[in-house]
Amino acid sequence: MTKIALIDDYADVARGCAEWSRLPANVTLDIFNDHLVDEDDIAARLEPYDVVVVIRERTPIPRSLIDRLPNLKLLVTPGMRNYAIDMQACTERGIPVCGTSPGRAATAELTWLLILALSKQLIAEQRGVNEGHWGVSRVIGVGGRTIGLIGLGKLGARVAEVARAFEMNVLAWSPNMTDEHAAACGARRVELDELLKQSQFVSIHVILGDRSRGLIGARELALMQPDSFLINTSRGPIVDESALIDALQARRIRGAGLDVFDVEPLPQDHPFRTMDNVVTTPHLGGFTEDNYKVWFGEALEDIEAWLQGKPLRVLA
């Protein structure tokens, strides 16, 4: 009997997004909708399973956990990279890690949802209408304003495209960006400090790594305009969370739109849950119905291929 665990299916969507009934009769699938934090609890749950399907980086899979899972023979992750999995430990154990197609770049859409929600004070206005008021905030437009994009890859370029449609001035920076690439995306390359000083909206689109961890800290936030907004749909640790909380509480910037956090799910007592100048979403990013169908459909293919001794889409 081969046992499969699919973990962290918060929205209970996995079962309806792939034809799991194709699995052989000697294969069982258990889907878990809750999220475990303590490694002891995670190890106890996953110990019986041969295959674990994770959903992005919701649960880290470090060496210490892998060493406690003697039955583990295959890991499957959406997309073709997952920095929360210790690939070296998997290689040493002979555990293949298989991925899927990345799906559509829906994070750019979410970025604009957050930008527009902040500029139009959507949450406050919705609350005001529900409470019987009619117009409670100072809202602004985005047209003619400056947006600074930290990162101008596939997602950043999509955000820039929409910004141009709104007739915004687009600035961009990343460590290796060229003037030519920025211009091709309709942006102007500037240094990071200048981007922070000039932009009413600062949106982050770089990958989390050694160079980007803590990229935006107290010094950088102090460079931003008092009427500006920070949007992060990339990864939480790119921004110093404590410094951001201080800046928001002191109203040194006007607000933030956040889809990613240092700890996810966001703790119940976290300040972001109650701050009136923050719009939060629960790491929605690319988690659309279309992408779920791609991810889980190809995860099923990965498992079927592995059962036949021919693993697909093995991550390096």
C-alpha positions in Angstrom: 0.0 0.0 0.0 1.3 3.4 -1.0 0.1 6.3 1.2 -0.1 9.9 -0.1 -0.6 13.0 2.1 -1.6 16.4 0.6 -1.2 19.1 3.2 -2.2 22.7 3.8 -5.2 22.6 1.5 -6.7 25.6 3.4 -9.6 26.2 1.0 -10.4 22.5 0.5 -10.0 22.7 -3.3 -7.5 20.0 -4.1 -10.1 17.1 -4.2 -12.1 18.8 -7.0 -9.1 20.0 -9.1 -7.7 16.7 -10.2 -9.0 13.2 -11.1 -7.5 11.5 -8.1 -9.7 8.5 -8.8 -7.1 7.6 -11.4 -4.8 6.4 -8.7 -4.5 2.7 -8.4 -6.5 0.8 -5.8 -3.4 0.1 -3.7 -2.8 3.9 -3.3 -4.5 6.0 -0.6 -4.8 9.8 -0.5 -5.4 11.8 2.6 -6.0 15.6 2.3 -5.4 17.8 5.3 -7.1 21.2 5.4 -5.5 22.5 8.6 -2.0 23.9 9.1 0.5 22.5 11.6 3.3 24.6 13.0 5.2 22.5 15.5 7.7 20.1 13.8 6.9 17.3 16.2 3.2 17.5 15.1 4.2 17.6 11.5 6.5 14.6 11.8 3.9 12.6 13.7 1.3 13.3 11.0 3.5 12.6 8.0 5.5 9.7 9.3 3.3 7.0 7.8 3.3 8.5 4.3 5.3 7.5 1.2 4.4 10.6 -0.8 3.8 14.2 0.5 2.3 16.8 -1.8 2.9 20.3 -0.4 1.3 23.6 -1.5 4.0 26.1 -2.2 6.0 27.1 0.9 3.1 26.8 3.4 4.9 24.1 5.4 8.8 24.1 5.4 10.4 20.7 4.7 13.9 21.1 6.3 16.5 18.4 6.8 15.4 17.9 10.5 11.9 17.0 9.3 13.0 14.8 6.4 15.2 12.8 8.8 12.1 12.0 10.9 10.1 10.7 7.9 11.6 7.2 7.2 8.8 6.2 4.8 9.1 9.3 2.6 10.0 8.4 -1.0 8.6 11.4 -3.0 7.8 15.1 -2.6 5.6 17.0 -5.0 5.4 20.8 -5.1 3.5 23.2 -7.3 5.8 25.1 -9.6 9.4 24.3 -10.4 11.1 25.7 -7.3 10.4 25.6 -3.6 12.9 27.3 -1.3 11.1 25.7 1.7 12.3 22.2 0.8 15.9 21.1 1.7 16.8 19.8 -1.7 20.2 18.6 -0.5 18.7 16.5 2.2 16.3 15.0 -0.3 19.1 14.2 -2.7 21.1 12.5 0.0 18.1 10.3 0.9 17.3 9.6 -2.8 13.9 11.3 -2.6 12.9 12.9 -5.9 11.2 16.3 -5.7 8.8 16.8 -8.6 7.2 20.0 -9.7 4.5 21.3 -12.0 4.0 24.1 -14.4 3.9 27.5 -12.7 0.4 28.4 -13.9 -0.7 31.8 -14.9 1.0 34.9 -13.4 -2.0 35.9 -11.3 0.0 37.7 -8.7 0.2 40.8 -10.9 -3.6 41.0 -10.7 -3.5 40.8 -6.9 -1.0 43.6 -6.9 -3.4 45.9 -8.6 -6.2 44.8 -6.3 -4.1 46.0 -3.4 -3.0 49.2 -5.1 -6.6 50.2 -5.9 -8.0 49.1 -2.6 -5.4 51.3 -0.9 -5.9 54.3 -3.2 -9.7 54.2 -3.0 -9.7 53.3 0.7 -11.9 50.4 -0.2 -12.0 48.7 3.2 -12.9 51.9 5.1 -15.5 52.9 2.6 -17.1 49.4 2.6 -17.2 49.5 6.4 -18.7 53.0 6.2 -21.5 52.0 3.9 -22.3 49.0 6.1 -22.5 51.3 9.1 -24.8 53.7 7.4 -22.3 56.4 6.3 -21.7 57.8 2.9 -18.0 58.7 2.2 -15.6 58.5 5.1 -12.1 58.7 3.6 -9.7 60.7 1.6 -9.3 58.7 -1.6 -6.9 59.3 -4.5 -6.5 58.4 -8.1 -3.4 56.6 -9.5 -3.3 58.3 -12.8 -0.3 60.7 -13.1 1.3 59.4 -10.0 4.6 57.5 -9.7 4.9 53.8 -9.1 8.2 52.3 -8.2 8.7 48.6 -9.0 11.4 46.7 -7.1 12.0 43.9 -9.6 10.9 43.9 -13.3 10.7 40.3 -14.2 7.6 38.6 -15.6 5.4 39.8 -12.7 6.9 43.3 -12.4 6.6 43.8 -16.2 2.9 42.9 -16.0 2.4 45.5 -13.3 4.2 48.1 -15.3 2.0 47.4 -18.3 -1.1 48.2 -16.3 0.5 51.2 -14.7 1.2 52.6 -18.2 -2.5 52.1 -19.1 -3.3 54.2 -16.0 -0.9 56.9 -17.3 1.4 56.5 -14.3 5.1 57.3 -14.2 7.0 54.0 -13.8 10.3 53.7 -12.0 12.1 50.4 -11.6 15.1 48.9 -9.8 16.7 45.6 -9.2 20.4 44.7 -8.6 21.1 43.6 -12.2 18.6 45.7 -14.1 19.8 47.5 -17.2 18.5 50.8 -18.6 17.5 49.0 -21.8 15.4 46.3 -20.0 13.6 49.0 -18.0 12.9 51.0 -21.1 11.6 48.0 -22.9 9.0 47.6 -20.1 8.0 51.3 -20.2 9.9 52.1 -17.1 12.9 54.2 -16.1 15.7 52.6 -14.1 16.8 54.4 -11.0 18.7 53.5 -7.9 16.7 52.1 -5.0 16.9 55.1 -2.8 15.7 57.4 -5.6 12.8 55.0 -6.3 11.7 55.1 -2.7 11.9 58.9 -2.5 10.0 59.5 -5.7 7.2 56.9 -5.7 3.7 57.2 -4.2 3.3 53.4 -4.7 6.2 51.0 -4.1 5.6 47.4 -5.2 7.9 44.5 -4.6 8.5 41.8 -7.3 11.9 40.3 -6.5 12.5 36.7 -5.4 13.5 36.1 -1.7 17.1 35.3 -1.4 20.2 36.2 0.5 20.5 39.6 -1.3 16.8 40.5 -0.9 16.1 39.4 2.7 15.5 42.5 4.7 15.9 44.7 1.6 13.4 47.2 2.9 14.2 48.1 6.4 13.8 51.1 8.7 16.3 53.2 6.6 14.5 52.5 3.4 11.0 53.1 4.8 12.2 56.4 6.1 13.0 57.5 2.6 9.4 56.9 1.4 7.0 59.8 1.2 4.5 60.2 4.1 1.6 59.8 1.6 3.0 56.7 0.0 2.0 53.0 0.0 4.1 49.9 0.1 2.8 46.7 -1.6 4.3 43.3 -1.1 3.0 40.3 -3.0 6.4 38.6 -3.2 7.7 37.2 0.2 7.3 38.6 3.7 11.0 38.6 4.8 12.0 40.9 2.0 10.6 43.6 4.3 11.7 44.1 7.9 8.3 43.4 9.4 9.0 45.1 12.7 10.2 48.3 10.9 7.1 48.3 8.7 4.8 48.0 11.7 6.6 50.9 13.4 6.4 53.0 10.2 2.7 52.3 9.8 1.8 52.9 13.4 3.7 56.2 13.4 2.0 57.1 10.0 5.4 57.7 8.5 3.9 56.1 5.4 0.2 56.2 4.5 -0.4 52.5 4.2 0.5 49.0 3.0 -1.0 46.3 1.0 0.3 42.9 2.0 -0.3 39.4 0.7 2.8 37.8 2.3 4.2 37.7 5.9 7.1 36.4 8.0 4.8 33.8 9.6 1.9 32.3 7.6 -0.9 31.9 8.5 -0.8 35.3 10.2 -0.9 34.8 14.0 -4.2 35.8 15.6 -2.7 38.6 17.7 -0.6 40.1 14.9 -0.8 43.9 14.6 -1.6 43.7 10.9 -5.0 42.2 11.7 -6.2 45.3 13.4 -4.4 48.2 11.7 -6.6 50.6 9.8 -3.9 51.6 7.2 -3.2 48.0 6.1 -5.0 45.9 3.5 -4.2 42.2 4.0 -4.9 39.1 1.9 -4.0 35.5 2.9 -1.2 34.9 0.4 -3.6 34.6 -2.5 -1.0 35.4 -5.1 -1.2 32.7 -7.7 -3.8 30.7 -5.8 -6.5 30.9 -8.4 -8.9 28.1 -9.5 -7.2 27.9 -12.9 -3.7 27.5 -11.2 -5.0 24.9 -8.8 -6.2 22.8 -11.7 -2.8 23.0 -13.3 -0.9 22.3 -10.0 -3.0 19.4 -8.8 -3.5 17.9 -12.2 0.2 17.8 -12.8 0.9 16.7 -9.3 -1.3 13.7 -10.0 0.8 13.1 -13.2 4.0 13.3 -11.2 2.7 10.6 -8.7 1.5 8.3 -11.5 4.9 8.6 -13.3 6.8 7.9 -10.1 4.6 4.9 -9.4 5.7 3.6 -12.8 9.4 4.3 -12.0 9.7 7.3 -14.3 9.5 10.5 -12.3 8.4 13.6 -14.2 9.6 17.2 -13.7 12.3 16.5 -11.2 13.7 19.6 -9.6 17.4 20.1 -9.7 
